[in-house]
Amino acid sequence: MVNDSIGIFDSGLGGISVLSVAQKQLPKEDFIFLGDSKYNPYGTKTKEEITQRCLAICDWFVSQHVKAIVIACNTATSACVDLLRNRYDIPIIGMEPALKVACEIGPKQHIAVWATELTLKEQKFARLMDRFDDEHTIYRVPCPQLVRIVEEDQLDNESMIERVLTEYLHQSPKVDSIVLGCTHFLFYRNFLKKLLPEDVHLVDGNWGTIRHLEDILKQKGELNDQGGSIVWKNTDPSKIDLSKKLLKRMEEITWD
């Protein structure tokens, strides 16, 4: 039996949406979730600053003998996933906006990618767009307020959320899909379902990321046959209670 935990980290609390999926997909695994809320947000920091934070976090995870690390943050993945993979000898699972999934829905799609400013301007996303923008129309929509609302425990303020979402929807011309390219944005799925026409798809990378993690662990023979615990860590310890609250909130999310 493999007892090592899986490390999951994010710039703050958005990665709890990934942890929620991981629990559902891999219920016998043990997880350590680390939120870097003291240094949140990453989306407005330099690539070098983000890289230093990710190195510190991953060094700590390795000291805890985790068997894999999930970067539950599109921005951190964009900044330094290749460097992290070269540095550590355990699987490093990154995330990127699920643009490919949106493009596979049909020909000549109109797609809005909602993400942080850094994710949208990094070369990693530019290369991803280059693969698809000849056949599809793709709009980049930076949504910094959606990160702050989650981090500041404002998800119960429905009138404010609808106002903010409507503002970003106005920046997204009539589209077939919206790619939720930040793990914080999964907390808005139910709100968006109410605001959008039924034929607009909401696309995210959470399930695909965890299925990829499962495949890698299966290939290595490292899937647990018992477990299911979560260890909560945060560089701002006052955020631990909110972290647990957000995990419970994920149970209310409606998936397609």
C-alpha positions in Angstrom: 0.0 0.0 0.0 1.3 3.5 -0.9 0.8 5.9 1.9 2.4 9.1 0.5 0.1 12.1 0.1 -0.6 14.1 -3.0 0.3 17.8 -2.7 -2.1 20.4 -4.3 -1.3 24.1 -4.2 -2.7 27.4 -5.5 -1.9 31.1 -5.2 -4.8 31.2 -2.7 -8.0 29.3 -2.4 -9.1 28.7 -6.0 -7.3 25.3 -6.1 -9.9 24.0 -3.6 -12.1 23.5 -6.7 -9.4 21.1 -7.9 -9.1 19.4 -4.5 -12.9 18.8 -4.6 -12.7 17.0 -7.9 -9.7 15.1 -6.7 -11.6 13.8 -3.7 -14.5 12.7 -5.9 -12.2 11.0 -8.5 -9.6 9.6 -6.0 -11.5 9.0 -2.7 -8.8 6.7 -1.3 -6.0 9.2 -1.6 -4.6 11.5 1.1 -4.1 15.2 0.2 -2.1 18.1 1.5 -3.7 21.4 0.2 -1.5 24.5 0.5 -2.9 27.9 -0.2 -0.4 30.7 -0.7 -2.9 33.4 0.4 -0.2 35.5 2.1 1.2 36.2 -1.4 -2.1 36.2 -3.4 -2.9 37.2 -6.1 -0.3 35.7 -8.5 -2.0 37.1 -11.6 -0.6 40.6 -11.0 3.0 39.5 -10.0 6.0 39.0 -12.2 6.9 35.6 -13.6 10.1 35.7 -11.4 8.1 36.4 -8.2 5.7 33.5 -9.0 8.5 31.1 -9.8 10.2 31.8 -6.4 6.9 31.1 -4.6 6.4 27.9 -6.5 9.9 26.7 -5.8 9.5 27.4 -2.0 6.2 25.5 -2.0 7.4 22.5 -4.0 10.5 22.2 -1.9 8.3 22.0 1.2 6.0 19.4 -0.4 9.1 17.3 -1.3 10.2 17.5 2.4 6.7 16.1 3.2 7.4 13.1 0.9 4.4 13.7 -1.4 4.3 11.3 -4.3 2.9 14.0 -6.8 2.3 17.7 -6.9 -0.7 19.3 -8.6 -0.3 23.0 -9.5 -3.9 23.9 -9.1 -3.3 27.3 -10.6 -3.2 28.2 -14.3 -1.0 31.3 -13.6 1.6 29.3 -11.7 1.6 26.7 -14.4 2.1 29.3 -17.1 5.0 30.8 -15.1 7.2 27.9 -14.3 5.8 24.3 -14.8 8.7 23.3 -17.1 11.3 24.5 -14.5 9.5 22.6 -11.7 9.4 19.4 -13.8 13.1 19.6 -14.4 13.9 20.2 -10.8 11.9 17.4 -9.1 11.7 13.7 -9.7 8.1 13.3 -8.8 5.1 14.0 -11.2 4.3 17.7 -11.5 0.8 18.1 -12.9 0.0 21.6 -14.2 -3.1 23.2 -15.5 -3.9 25.4 -18.5 -7.1 26.9 -19.9 -9.1 24.0 -21.4 -9.2 25.8 -24.8 -8.8 22.5 -26.7 -11.9 21.0 -25.1 -13.9 24.1 -26.1 -12.7 23.9 -29.7 -13.6 20.2 -30.0 -17.3 21.1 -29.3 -17.8 22.0 -33.0 -16.3 23.8 -36.0 -15.9 27.6 -36.1 -16.5 28.1 -32.4 -16.6 31.6 -30.7 -14.8 31.2 -27.4 -14.1 33.5 -24.5 -11.2 32.5 -22.3 -11.6 34.0 -18.8 -8.3 34.0 -16.9 -5.8 36.1 -15.0 -3.8 38.8 -16.8 -0.6 36.9 -16.5 -2.0 33.6 -17.9 -3.4 35.4 -20.9 -0.2 37.3 -21.7 2.3 34.4 -21.2 3.9 32.6 -24.1 2.4 29.3 -22.9 -1.1 30.5 -23.6 0.0 32.3 -26.9 1.2 28.9 -28.1 -2.0 27.3 -27.1 -4.0 29.9 -29.0 -1.9 29.5 -32.1 -3.0 25.9 -32.3 -6.7 26.9 -32.7 -7.2 30.5 -33.7 -7.1 29.8 -37.5 -10.3 27.8 -37.2 -12.0 29.4 -34.2 -12.5 33.0 -32.9 -11.0 33.3 -29.4 -11.4 36.3 -27.0 -9.1 36.9 -24.0 -11.0 38.3 -21.0 -8.9 39.0 -17.8 -11.1 38.7 -14.7 -9.1 39.8 -11.7 -12.2 40.6 -9.6 -13.3 37.0 -9.6 -10.2 36.0 -7.7 -10.6 38.7 -5.1 -14.3 37.8 -4.4 -13.3 34.2 -3.5 -10.3 35.2 -1.5 -12.3 37.8 0.5 -15.1 35.4 1.3 -17.7 37.4 -0.7 -19.4 34.5 -2.5 -22.6 35.1 -0.6 -22.9 38.6 -2.0 -25.0 37.6 -5.0 -25.9 41.0 -6.2 -22.3 42.1 -6.4 -21.3 38.8 -8.1 -24.0 39.2 -10.7 -22.9 42.7 -11.4 -19.2 41.7 -11.8 -20.1 38.7 -14.0 -22.3 40.8 -16.2 -19.4 43.2 -16.7 -17.2 40.4 -17.9 -19.9 38.9 -20.0 -20.2 42.3 -21.8 -16.5 41.8 -22.7 -17.3 38.4 -24.2 -19.2 38.9 -27.5 -21.8 36.2 -28.3 -19.9 33.0 -27.7 -20.5 29.3 -27.9 -18.3 28.6 -24.9 -16.6 30.3 -21.9 -13.4 28.7 -20.8 -12.9 29.1 -17.0 -9.2 29.4 -17.1 -8.6 30.0 -13.4 -9.4 27.6 -10.6 -11.1 30.4 -8.6 -13.7 30.7 -11.4 -15.3 27.3 -10.8 -17.1 28.8 -7.8 -19.1 30.9 -10.2 -20.5 28.0 -12.4 -24.0 28.1 -10.8 -24.2 31.9 -11.1 -23.1 31.8 -14.8 -25.6 29.1 -15.6 -28.4 31.5 -14.5 -27.0 34.4 -16.5 -26.1 32.6 -19.8 -28.3 31.2 -22.5 -28.6 27.4 -22.2 -26.6 26.8 -25.4 -23.4 28.4 -24.0 -21.0 25.9 -22.7 -18.8 26.4 -19.6 -15.5 24.6 -19.9 -12.9 24.0 -17.3 -9.8 21.8 -16.9 -10.4 20.4 -13.4 -11.7 16.9 -14.2 -9.2 16.4 -17.0 -6.3 17.4 -14.7 -7.3 14.9 -12.1 -7.9 12.1 -14.6 -4.4 12.8 -15.9 -3.0 12.6 -12.3 -4.9 9.3 -11.8 -3.4 7.8 -15.0 0.1 8.7 -14.0 -0.3 7.2 -10.5 -1.8 4.1 -12.0 1.1 3.7 -14.4 3.5 4.0 -11.5 1.5 1.6 -9.3 1.1 4.3 -6.7 -2.7 4.5 -6.2 -3.8 4.2 -2.6 -6.2 1.4 -1.6 -7.2 3.2 1.6 -7.1 6.8 2.8 -9.1 9.9 2.2 -7.6 12.5 4.5 -6.9 16.2 3.9 -4.2 18.2 5.6 -4.8 21.9 5.4 -1.9 24.4 5.1 -1.9 28.1 4.2 0.8 30.8 4.3 -2.0 32.9 6.0 -3.3 30.5 8.7 -6.4 32.7 9.2 -7.6 31.3 5.8 -7.9 27.7 6.9 -11.5 28.0 8.1 -12.5 29.7 4.8 -10.7 26.9 2.9 -12.9 24.3 4.5 -16.0 26.4 3.9 -15.1 26.6 0.2 -14.7 22.8 -0.1 -18.2 22.4 1.2 -19.5 25.1 -1.2 -18.1 23.0 -4.1 -20.7 20.4 -3.2 -23.3 22.8 -4.4 -21.8 23.2 -7.9 -23.7 21.8 -10.8 -21.6 20.0 -13.4 -22.6 19.5 -17.0 
